[in-house]
Amino acid sequence: MAPYRVLVVDDSAFMRKIICDLIKQDPRFTIVATAGTGAEALLALKQYKPDAITMDLEMPEMNGLEALKQIMRIQPTPVIMISGISEDGTRETIKALQLGAFDFIRKPSTAVSPQEVGQQLLEKLSVAVMTRSKPVPAVPRPEAVKKPAPPQETRKPEEPKLPEPEKIVKPEIKFKPAGRPAVAKPPKREQQRPQKITGSFTDIVAVGTSTGGPRALHQLIGDLPSGFPAPVLVVQHMPPRFTRSLAQRLDSFSNLKVMEAEQGQQVHAGHVYIAPGGLHMELTERAGQYYIHLSETPPRSGHRPSVDVLFESLLPYPKLRRHAVIMTGMGSDGAKGMKSLVEQGIPTAVAEAEETCVVFGMPRSAIEAGAATTVLPLHSIGNFLVSAVGRNSSSS
């Protein structure tokens, strides 16, 4: 089998070399071309038709976000974003994931060694090229309710006239375009943001996700109405700093209050709590009230935060009606914890259907373990939760 063809895009020649050298360590991949700007990347995309792309965020002439938008429009291809850890970098990375980027890695730094970056990059590229043959259907994206979304451009930008990227001579390989279509927008929501809810609640929702999760969470949380009578606890596999940007981004598009969870924080209905990167998140109870507990205990199945840790923390509270959801992601995190909850008779245990998953690993594991009692496409999960929680609220 011919190696998978990768296009490396970065305005730094030094960083391009580092990324290329890391990728070349795996004989399954070959560098088909490199590019120094987003504009050059679009030319290389048409000429070389790569199987995957690594894309820097900050570049002259056309940055990574603009290039990503064009790639998703003209020739959807798995894109791994190369992100810095600055506040702007994390915020733009989250935006890229919601625009269709497959995943991201952090640039090599004093905190992240080239060896660690290389391992992560090869792992993500491997999954990207394996899943790209099955396009993920478009899912509706909610409009912002706190801030109006910026108007979209109606005219198409002219194709840049720039030098062709450097070539690597390879035999022509037949290419079948695939990828995730652009996200459609439904009519703007008119709901108002809820007031802070300090009273008791009878239901709680716990959600676990990984690769493809930011986009899936955008859909799910956007489908929950203001006044949703349950708290929502979320574990998204993501490094520190990025979860805060994720929470801020989701909050700007949600009817609920979305935040990165804090140690000892009281849990309220109508609020969404995102586990901080690098910390496990658990539910605890004191004097009839529920709180967030964060810890640096060892990773579970290589993850911290872990979905299993979150789900298992709900086991001591059978008086709550617990609703568990596992969505797109690599691996099997969450299946064991969901299985334990199902054995206690929880009313809701949902796995996302393969047809809408970016990566079907985590939902598949839950289904095969007999943990998921319901399998739904992404666009149906929010309404299902509204109905499940609403049935109890109306009867109480």
N, C-alpha and C positions, 0 to 999 in steps of 0.2 A: 504494500500500500504506500502511495506517495505521501510524503510529509504534509501536514496541514500548513497552509500558507498564512503567514502573519505579517501585517503591516504595522510598523512601529512609528508613532507620531509624537515628536517632542521637539521644541525649539532649541534645546540644548544638545549639541553634538556629543558632549560627554555623557549625558543621560541616555541618549539614543544608543551609544555603544554599550553602556551598562545593561540596559534592557535587552538589547540584542544578544549580548553574551550570556545573560541569564536564560533566555529562551533557547539558545543553541545547545544548552546542556542536555536538552531532551531531544532525541533523534526523531520524535514524532512531529516536530515543528521545524519549519524553515522560514527565514526572513525573506519575504518576497520583495519588499521595498521599505524604505524609510521616508519620512516627510518631516519638514521643519515647521510647517504651519497647517492650520485647518484647511486652507485653500489647496495646498499641495496634497493633503490627504484625500480630498475629493477627487482630484485628478488620478491619484494612485488607485483609489477605490474602483474607478471605471476601467482603468487599464489592466490592473492585476487581479481584480475580483478576489480579495483575500477571504480566508475562512474565518478570521478573527482580527481584531484591531486593538492595539494598546494606544491610549489617547491621553496626552497631557491636557490639563485644564487651562493653564495660562500660557497663551501663545500670541504672537503678534498677528495682525491682519485679520485673522479669523480664529477666535479662541475655541477651546475644546467643546464648550456647550453648543456654540453655533454650528460647528462641524458635525456634532452628534445629531442635531436636529435634521441637518441635510442628509446625513447617512440614513437615518430612520425613514426619511421621506423617499429618497431615490433608490436605495439598495440596502434594505435592512440587513445588518451584519452584527454579530456579537461584538460589543465594545467593552474592554476593560479600562476603566479610567485610572490614571496615575495621579494620586492626590497628595497634596501637602497637608500638614496638620494645623495650619493657621485657621483662624475662625472663618475667613473668607473661603479657604480651601475646603473645609468641611461642609460649609453651607452650599457651595457650588457642586460638591460631590453628591449631596442628597438630591439636589435639583436634577443632576445628570441621571441618577438612578430612576427618578420619576419620569424622565423624558425617554427612557428606553435603554440606558446603559445596562449591560448584563451584570456587572459587578465592579469593584474597585480594589486597588491595593494602595498602600502608602508608599511614598518615595523612600528609598534608603536614607537613613539618617543615623544620628548617634543613638536614637532610641530603637531603630529598626535596622538590623544588619542586612547587607545585600543577600546573604544566604537565606535569611528568613523571607525577604521579599521574593527571592527567586522561587522558593518552595511554594509560597502562596500564589504567585503568578502562574506557575506551571499547573498547579491544581485547578485554578479558576479557568485557565485556557482549556484544559482537558475537558472540564464539564461543559464549557461554552460550545466547543466544536462538536461534542457528542449530542447536545440538545438542539442545535441550530437547525436540524433537518425537519423539525416539527414546529411550524410557526405558532406562537401563542396568540389566541384571538384577542382582539382589542377589547378593553373593558372601559366603561364610562368613568370619567374622572369628575368629581364634584367641583363646582366653581367655588371660589373663595367667598366666605360669608363675612369675614371681618374686613377684608380689603378688596376692592374691585380688582379683578385680574387685568393686567395691562393689555391694551388692544393688540390683536395680531396683525402682522403685516399682510397686506393683500397682494403686493407685487413680489415677484420672484427675483432674487438677486442674480445679477449677471454672473455667469461662470467665469472664475478668475483665469487670467492668461499668465500662468506662471510656469517656470521651468519644470520639466517632468522630474519626479523623484528618481533617485538612483536605482538602477536596475540590477536584479540578480537573474541570470538566465536560468529558466526552469522550463521543462516540458509543459506544454499547455494542458491544463486540467479542466475537465468539464465542471461547470459550476451551476448549481441550482439555487437561485436566490431564495433566501429564507430569513426569518427573523420576526420580530414583534412589530405589528403595525402601530401607527401612531394612535394615541389614546383619544377617543371621541369625548366630547363634552356635552353633558345633558343640560337642559334649561337651568338657569340659576336658581338656587334654593332661596326661599324667603324666610326660613326659620330664624328666630333670634337666638343668640347665645344664652345658655341657661344661667340663672342666678346660682350662686354657691349653695350647694345642698349640704346641710349639716345633720339632717335626720338620719335615722337608721335605714338600712336597706336589707332586702331579703335575697337578692340575687347578686352574683358577681361573675364577670367574664374574664377568662384568661386566654391569651393568644400567644402562640409561638410561631416564629418564622425566621428564615435565613436568606439565602440568595433569592433575589426578586422581591424580598419583603417590603422595602419602602414603597414600591409601586402598589403592592397588594394591600398594605396598610392604608395607603391613600384612598383606595377604593372602599375598603371595609369601614374605616372610621368615618369617611364621608357619607356613608349610607346610614349612620346612626343619627337619629333625630335629636334636637335639643330636648332636654328633659328626660333623656334616657335614664331609667330608674335603677341603674346598676353601675358600679365602677368597672373599668376595663384595665386589666394589667397586661402589659405586653413585654415579651422578651424577643428582641431582634438581635441576631448575632451580628455584632458590629464593635469596632474598637472604641476606646475612650474618646471623648470629644465629639465623635460623629453622632452619637445618640442624642446629644443636646441639640445639634443642628436638625436632626430628624424630627425631634419633638417640636421644635419651633416651626419647622416647615409644615408639619401636619396640623399644628394648631391654627395656622393661617388659613387652612382650607376646611376646617371642621366646625360643626355645630357644637361640639363638646370642647371642654378645656383640656388641652393636651400638654403634658409637661414631662421632663425627665424627672424620675422619682428621686426623692431625697430620704436619707436615713431618718427614721422616726416620724415620717410624714403621715398624718391621718388620712385615711382613704374615704372618699366621698362618691356618691352616685353622680353620674353625669360628668365624670372626669376620667381621663385616660392617663395612665402612668407607664412611661417607657423605662425599662431597666437600664441603668447607666452601663456603658461599655466597660468591661473589666470587673464588674461586680455582679454577684448573684442577687436576685430579688425574691423575697418571700413575704407572705402575708402572716401577720401576727395579730393577736387580740389581747387587749387589756381593758378590764372593767366594761365589757360589752361593746367596745369600740375597736375598729380595725386599723392597723398601721403597717407601714412599709418597713421591712428589715433588709438591709443591704450587708453583704459580707464578701470577704476575699478568701473564703474557703476554696480548696482545690477545684479546678475545672472538672466538669462532668462530661465525659466523652469528648474531651478537648475543648469544651466551651465554657466560658464565663462571661456573660450570664448564660445560664442553661435553662431550657424550657422544662426539663424534667424537675429541676429544683423548684421552679415556680409552681408547677402542677402539684408536686408532692407536698408543698407547703399548704395547700388547700385541704388536704386529707383530714386534719383535725377539726374541721368545721362543717360537719354534716348538716347543721341547722341552716347553713346557707345553701341556696340552690345554685350550684356551680355549673358554669357553661364553659367548656374547653374547646379551643379551636387550634388546629395545626394547618399552616399554609405553606406555600412554596419554600423549598430549601434543600440543601445537601445534607446527607446523613440520616440519622434516626433519632435525634434529640427530640424528646417529648413523647415518644411512643410508650415508654415504660410508665411515665407519670400519668398519662391519659388512661392507660390500661388500669392502673390502680384506682383512679377516680371512677371509671366505668364499673369496676367491681363493687364500689360503694353505691352504685345506682344513680349517678348524676343524670339529670334530664337531657343534657346536650353534650355530645362529643363529635365534633365536625372535623372532617379532613377535606381540604380543597381537592377538587377533581383534577385529574391529570390534564384535561383539555385547557385549563387556564393557568396551570403552574409553569413558571419559568424552569424550575427544577422539581421533579416529582419525588425526590428522595424522602423527605420527612413525612409527607402525607402517605406515601406508599408504605413506609415502615409502620405507621399507625394502623393502616388498613390491614396489612398482613399480620399484625400482632393481635388483631381482633379488638383494637382499642377504639376505633372510630365506629360510631353507630350510624352516622349520616355522612354521605359524600356529596358535596355540592360544588358547582362552579363558583368562582370568586364573586361574581356579580349577584349571587343569590344568598351569600352568607349573612350579609348585614340584615336583610329583611327577615331571614330565618331567626336571627338573634332577637330582633325587635319583637317578633311574634312570640318566641319562647319566653322571653322575660316579661312581655306584656300580659301573657296568659296568667302568670302568677300575680302580677300587680293588680290586675282587674278582679282576681278572685279573693285577694287579701283585704 
